[in-house]
Amino acid sequence: MKNICNVLVVIMMLLLSPSYAVTTATTGKVDINSANVQELMAYLDGVGKKKAQAIIEFRKIKGPYKSMQDLLKVKGFSKKLLEKNKEKIEVLPIKN
């Protein structure tokens, strides 16, 4: 059931956001420096709304992530969770 929901969220994101479509549709990964709550929830296993919000809040306060290891500084994001999702995460530089 979660997979069906994930697919629906991805389809909605592809239709609503061209920049999102380029990043995730071509690489199959989610950029933690630009992803919104729905994108994080859809692409990352074990990440619900609360954890996705924490990822974004950390990014707003501390600035862009430099590596995926920076996620370990986010409350509730464990080494196990990072290991589980490392093939689904990318860290792109922020465009000004």
C-alpha positions in Angstrom: 0.0 0.0 0.0 2.9 2.4 0.8 4.4 1.7 -2.6 1.1 2.7 -4.3 1.0 5.9 -2.2 4.6 6.7 -3.1 4.0 6.2 -6.8 1.0 8.6 -6.6 3.0 11.2 -4.7 5.8 11.0 -7.3 3.4 11.3 -10.2 1.8 14.4 -8.6 5.2 15.9 -8.0 6.3 15.2 -11.6 3.2 16.9 -12.9 3.4 19.9 -10.6 7.2 20.6 -10.5 9.4 20.5 -13.6 12.6 20.9 -11.6 11.7 18.0 -9.3 11.0 15.8 -12.4 14.5 16.4 -13.7 16.2 15.6 -10.5 14.4 12.5 -9.3 13.0 11.0 -12.5 16.4 10.9 -14.1 18.4 9.8 -11.1 15.9 7.9 -9.0 17.2 9.9 -6.0 16.0 12.7 -3.9 18.0 15.9 -3.3 18.0 16.6 0.4 18.8 20.3 -0.3 15.7 21.0 -2.3 13.2 18.3 -1.5 9.9 19.1 0.3 8.1 17.1 2.9 6.1 15.0 0.4 9.2 14.2 -1.7 11.2 13.1 1.3 8.3 10.9 2.5 7.8 9.4 -1.0 11.5 8.5 -1.7 12.9 7.6 1.7 12.0 4.5 3.5 11.2 5.0 7.2 10.7 8.8 6.8 7.3 10.0 7.7 6.0 13.6 8.0 7.7 14.4 11.3 11.1 13.2 10.2 10.8 14.9 6.8 9.9 18.2 8.6 12.9 17.8 10.8 15.2 17.3 7.8 13.8 20.5 6.2 13.9 22.5 9.5 17.6 21.5 10.0 18.3 22.7 6.5 16.6 26.0 7.1 18.5 26.6 10.4 22.0 25.2 9.5 22.0 25.8 5.7 22.4 23.3 2.9 23.6 19.8 3.6 27.2 19.2 2.5 26.9 15.4 2.5 24.3 12.8 3.3 26.2 12.1 6.6 24.9 15.5 7.7 21.5 13.8 8.1 22.9 12.1 11.2 22.7 15.5 12.9 18.9 15.6 12.4 17.0 14.4 15.4 15.7 10.9 14.8 17.8 10.2 11.7 19.9 7.2 12.6 22.9 5.5 11.0 20.6 2.5 10.2 18.1 4.8 8.5 20.9 6.5 6.5 22.3 3.1 5.5 18.8 1.9 4.4 18.4 5.0 2.1 21.9 5.9 1.0 21.2 4.8 -2.6 18.2 7.1 -2.7 19.8 10.3 -1.5 21.8 12.9 -3.4 23.2 16.2 -2.2 23.2 18.8 -4.9 24.5 22.3 -4.4 21.9 25.1 -3.9 21.5 27.3 -7.0 21.4 31.0 -6.2 
